[in-house]
Amino acid sequence: MDDAELASLLAGRAGCPYPGTWQDAPFEDRAVDGVRYALVAVDPGLTALGVRRDDGSLWYLADGGGHGLLNSGVAAFVAFTRAYAAAAAEAAAYDGPGDDLDDDAASEAAEEAADVLTDRLLERFGELDAAAVADENGFWHVAAEELGYGMSA
């Protein structure tokens, strides 16, 4: 996939909880363990998101040398960002259980709603690209959990 095609696919992305800056084509390359990545987003001095030039998978690349799979392909990544954006909108619209409940009941109801949202999002992610959420410490798994935590805080 060339940079123009990659940029075109990425243009369809929605909300992504990555703090870096999205790059424009032509993309800078970075080699990690002998594998070339096109850097599509960069958080200078910390991390980058890179698309493997050989297979099109998207990876989280730490400047200190660690890396992990984000998605099996750019199309899956775009689908994840759309699912995440929809869940984020749902979380933002959540009003909570109301003022007529005591604090313990309200807190329990908010935690239950957050758990349901997180579980539904992780299920959707699993349907789209199971490898991307196989590691419970992976990017998308953590993002889904943090979205739920925000609802119950």
Buried (B, 14 or more C-beta within 10 A) or exposed (E): BEBEEBBEBBEEBBBBBBEBEBBEBEBEEBEBEEBEBBBBBBBEEEBBBBBBBEEBBBBBBEEEEEBEBBBBBBBBBBBBBBBBBBBBEBBEEBEEBEEEEEEEEBBBBBBEBBBEBBEBBBEBBBEBBEBBBEEEEBBBBBBBBEBBEBBBE
